[in-house]
């Protein structure tokens, strides 16, 4: 069996006396789709934020693509270049078109040129069925369309 793409071992997260995550173990294989469900306040967002170290775990290990993100010596910026996360609030730039919103992080984070970033943006829009919205602004999109762009 191949190594999981995402591994969480013994993950704990506390905010003061409030222990939100209590020894979470999780393995997700490449291409596997996992839904995390539960009531409001049960730790779903905290778990996801710990997986890419937007939130520092109190205890435990997080391994993504074979890289232990919880290792104090890890280059977290390099590791995050391979991790995507869709936030509850989509945070698209309202003054940029859909294509511009998709190309900007590619150019700033990945160092891609303008033409390559636009090409990849077009490919991704095709994948999520939004090619016709390439020149639209976020305010003209439905919530679901904004989420797919994000």
DANORCOR-V414797 format. One line per field, one symbol per residue. burial: # if it has 16 or more other C-alpha atoms within 10 Angstrom, else .. A space follows every 10 residues. Layout:
BEGIN
burial->???
END
This chain:
BEGIN
burial->...#####.. ###......# #......... .......... ..##.##.## ###...#.## #####.#### .....#...# .......... .#....#### ####.##... .#....##.# ##.##....# #.##..##.. .....#####
END
